[in-house]
Amino acid sequence: MGVPPVRRIASIALSAALLAGATGPVAFAADSTPERAHTAASAPVPGADKLLAQVNTLGHFGTLLEPVSNLLNTVLKADKGQLSADQATKLVQAAKDAVTKVATSAPASDPMSPPSKTDADAKARADRVSDAKATLTKALDTLQKATTSGDGDQVTGAAHGVLSGLLGLLTSLLGL
């Protein structure tokens, strides 16, 4: 059995790091201990500090995902996560445009798989990317609604949804 290609190992390591970064803090954010209440008192949105740490890691994916990072940074730093309807619409639309650009720029086949892959495999991969994009777009819509709802707790859940959707998109793009 041969040694796995370096690109495959790197993509697996990246996916594992993203998965740990996105899901680990979710478990802690769900806890309603006094420590969390103290954090909520010092942050504009409950759990914002933990989410901002994850958002800041998005910069490693270059400028293509920068609008998603800007959206989450703006929302999580806003008072109770609330934005004006115009500002929310503008930021969410920029994020959706970036997601579309990333999803459509993906190669038709998995660049790390052997050349013997069939057209069915390429179609399955394209379907996974399309599904992940749709999930992320829905999460962005939910975040937009939450930012104008007046409820900071809705913003926290919606931001987690966006991060999870983004992880799903990146995973599907890597072909994992």
Helices and strands as residue ranges (DSSP letters): H 6-29, H 34-42, H 48-57, G 58-61, G 63-65, H 66-77, G 79-81, H 85-104, H 119-147, H 152-174
